[in-house]
Amino acid sequence: MNDITIIKSERGRDLIVYQSYTFYKEKHINEGVKWCCTHCGCLSKLYLDECSTVIFRCELTHEHEEPRNLSRKIISNSAKTKAADQGIYRPLKIIREEIVNAPVELTQQLNIHNNYYVPLIFALLPNKTIETYKNMFKIIIEKCNEFGLLFMPNLFVADFEQAIHNAINEMFPLCKIIGLATDYRSETEIGKWFRNIFGLSFLNAVEVGESYTDNFMLTIPENHTVQEFSDYLVENYISDEGLFPPHIWASDF
């Protein structure tokens, strides 16, 4: 009955989320506070105590769809609050914690960067299916159109997941995809070496360089593509003088 969440609207007003619907504070009454559904024309109401923590009466008559992107708003609000209160934590750590603790099931956070490695788009997705990825691209295209922009990439550097590759091929048939999906998924020496790379993010930043030298440089497969990848990794991510040194992405907690 009292499973409620308080978030901020785009204008900074308090909203209550209850049973996947949002309510705004209308007025104070003798018993406490009256909250009304934010959907225009909906007569649903909640009556809470003065602290807006306990529901003592509710009148729910929703005949409309649930608000769109509600899970994103909840996570965004919580992340912003934590970022303000706990400035010592890296934003990525806060976002990951909020995804894990989200009231809805989210499988992953997907980031889209430009060719200068600047993150431009963050997407919180409920699963990793082709349809979900296609819907994500459709929303991105729609949002770009609203700002007079054209989202029509001619090159994607994607991860090692087949669904994202298929979605890109369907949405952008003329686009070229660069990736190492086959080698990554295989049980070969190369595949295992690639997969182990991702364990570096769980080390403390000061341990990354030594671990890469001892555990990866000494065991790197004899393959030209892998050698190029390793050089790129060292230059941009492993070296303290790199574009994204370990203190940015490695775990210190």
C-alpha positions in Angstrom: 0.0 0.0 0.0 2.8 2.4 0.8 5.3 1.4 -1.8 5.8 5.0 -3.1 8.8 6.9 -4.6 9.3 10.6 -4.7 11.0 12.1 -7.8 11.4 15.6 -9.2 9.6 16.9 -12.2 11.4 18.7 -15.0 10.4 21.9 -13.3 11.7 20.8 -9.9 8.3 19.9 -8.3 7.8 16.8 -6.2 6.0 13.9 -7.8 5.0 10.7 -6.2 5.3 7.4 -8.2 2.8 4.8 -7.1 1.9 1.6 -9.0 3.7 3.0 -12.1 1.7 6.2 -12.2 2.8 9.7 -11.2 0.9 12.1 -8.9 1.4 15.8 -8.1 0.7 17.5 -4.8 -2.6 19.4 -5.1 -3.2 20.8 -1.6 -3.1 20.2 2.1 -6.2 18.9 3.7 -7.2 18.2 7.3 -5.9 14.6 7.3 -2.7 15.4 5.4 -1.9 16.0 1.7 -4.0 15.3 -1.4 -2.1 14.1 -4.5 -3.6 13.9 -8.0 -2.7 11.9 -11.1 -0.5 14.0 -13.5 -2.4 12.7 -16.6 -4.8 15.4 -17.8 -8.4 14.4 -17.1 -7.6 11.5 -14.8 -9.4 11.6 -11.5 -7.2 9.3 -9.6 -6.1 10.6 -6.2 -3.9 9.7 -3.2 -4.3 10.9 0.3 -1.1 10.9 2.4 0.0 12.0 5.8 1.8 15.4 6.2 5.2 13.8 5.6 3.9 12.1 2.4 5.2 8.8 3.5 2.0 6.9 4.4 -1.1 6.4 2.2 -4.3 6.3 4.2 -6.7 6.5 1.3 -6.5 6.1 -2.5 -9.0 6.5 -5.3 -7.5 4.9 -8.5 -9.5 5.1 -11.7 -6.7 5.2 -14.3 -7.9 4.6 -17.8 -4.8 5.7 -19.6 -1.4 4.2 -20.3 1.5 4.4 -17.8 3.9 7.3 -18.2 6.7 6.7 -20.7 10.3 6.5 -19.6 9.3 6.4 -15.9 12.1 4.0 -14.9 14.6 6.4 -16.5 13.2 9.3 -14.6 13.4 7.5 -11.3 17.0 6.4 -11.9 18.0 9.9 -13.1 16.5 11.6 -10.1 18.2 9.2 -7.7 21.5 9.5 -9.4 21.4 13.3 -9.4 20.6 13.3 -5.7 23.5 11.0 -4.9 25.9 12.9 -7.2 25.0 16.1 -5.2 25.3 14.5 -1.8 28.2 12.2 -2.5 30.5 14.2 -4.8 33.5 11.8 -4.1 31.9 9.0 -6.1 32.4 8.7 -9.8 29.2 9.2 -11.9 29.5 5.7 -13.5 29.6 4.1 -10.1 26.4 6.0 -9.0 24.6 5.1 -12.3 25.5 1.4 -11.9 24.2 1.3 -8.3 21.0 3.0 -9.3 20.4 0.5 -12.1 20.9 -2.4 -9.7 18.5 -0.9 -7.2 15.9 0.3 -9.7 12.3 -0.7 -9.0 12.1 -2.0 -12.6 14.2 -4.7 -14.2 17.0 -3.1 -16.4 19.5 -5.4 -18.1 22.1 -2.9 -19.1 23.3 0.7 -19.7 24.3 1.2 -23.3 26.4 4.2 -24.2 26.9 5.6 -27.7 30.1 7.6 -28.3 31.3 9.7 -31.2 34.6 9.0 -33.0 36.4 11.1 -30.4 35.2 8.8 -27.6 32.9 11.4 -26.2 29.7 9.8 -24.8 26.7 11.3 -26.5 23.8 9.0 -25.6 23.0 6.9 -22.6 20.2 4.3 -22.9 18.8 2.1 -20.1 17.4 -1.0 -21.6 15.2 -3.8 -20.2 16.8 -6.6 -22.3 19.2 -7.3 -25.1 16.9 -8.3 -27.9 17.0 -7.0 -31.5 13.6 -5.3 -31.1 14.8 -3.4 -28.1 17.9 -2.2 -29.9 15.8 -1.2 -32.9 13.3 0.7 -30.8 16.2 2.5 -29.1 17.6 3.6 -32.5 14.1 4.7 -33.6 13.8 6.9 -30.5 17.3 8.4 -31.1 16.3 9.2 -34.7 13.1 10.8 -33.6 14.9 13.0 -31.0 17.5 14.0 -33.5 14.8 15.0 -36.0 13.2 17.2 -33.3 16.4 19.2 -33.1 16.9 19.3 -36.9 19.7 16.7 -36.7 20.3 13.6 -38.9 21.3 10.4 -37.1 22.6 8.3 -40.0 26.0 6.8 -39.1 28.1 5.1 -41.7 30.3 3.3 -39.3 29.6 1.5 -36.0 32.2 0.1 -33.6 30.0 -2.3 -31.6 30.6 -4.7 -28.8 30.5 -8.5 -29.2 26.8 -9.1 -29.0 25.0 -10.5 -32.1 21.7 -8.8 -31.4 23.1 -5.3 -31.6 24.9 -6.2 -34.9 21.6 -7.5 -36.3 19.7 -4.4 -35.2 22.3 -2.1 -36.8 22.2 -4.0 -40.0 18.4 -3.7 -40.2 18.2 0.0 -39.2 21.3 1.2 -41.1 21.8 -1.3 -44.0 24.5 0.8 -45.6 26.5 1.2 -42.3 29.7 -0.7 -41.8 30.2 -2.5 -38.4 33.6 -3.1 -36.9 34.0 -5.6 -34.1 35.6 -8.8 -32.9 32.5 -10.7 -32.2 33.7 -14.1 -33.6 37.0 -14.1 -31.8 35.5 -12.8 -28.6 32.8 -15.5 -28.3 35.1 -18.4 -29.3 36.8 -20.7 -26.8 40.1 -20.2 -28.5 43.2 -18.6 -26.9 42.2 -15.3 -28.6 38.6 -15.5 -27.3 39.7 -16.2 -23.7 42.3 -13.4 -23.8 39.7 -10.9 -25.0 37.2 -11.8 -22.4 39.7 -11.6 -19.5 40.4 -8.0 -20.5 37.1 -6.9 -19.0 38.3 -8.0 -15.6 40.7 -5.1 -15.5 37.8 -2.8 -14.6 37.4 -4.5 -11.2 41.0 -3.8 -10.1 42.1 -0.7 -8.3 43.5 1.9 -10.7 47.1 1.5 -9.3 47.0 -2.2 -10.1 45.9 -2.0 -13.7 49.3 -1.3 -15.4 51.1 -4.1 -13.5 48.3 -6.6 -14.0 48.2 -5.9 -17.8 51.9 -6.4 -18.0 52.1 -9.6 -16.0 48.8 -11.2 -17.1 48.2 -10.0 -20.6 51.4 -8.8 -22.3 53.2 -12.0 -21.4 50.3 -14.2 -22.7 49.1 -12.2 -25.7 48.2 -14.5 -28.7 50.4 -14.2 -31.8 47.8 -12.4 -34.0 48.2 -9.1 -35.8 44.7 -7.9 -34.9 45.2 -8.7 -31.3 48.6 -6.9 -31.3 47.0 -3.8 -32.7 44.2 -3.9 -30.2 46.7 -4.3 -27.3 48.7 -1.3 -28.5 45.5 0.8 -28.8 44.5 -0.3 -25.3 47.8 0.6 -23.7 48.0 4.0 -25.5 44.4 5.0 -24.5 43.4 3.1 -21.4 46.3 1.4 -19.6 48.9 4.1 -19.6 48.6 6.9 -16.9 49.2 9.3 -19.7 46.5 7.8 -22.0 43.3 9.5 -23.1 41.3 7.5 -20.5 43.8 6.5 -17.8 42.8 3.8 -15.2 41.7 6.2 -12.5 38.7 7.2 -14.7 37.3 3.7 -15.4 38.9 1.2 -12.9 37.1 0.4 -9.6 38.4 1.9 -6.4 35.6 0.7 -4.2 
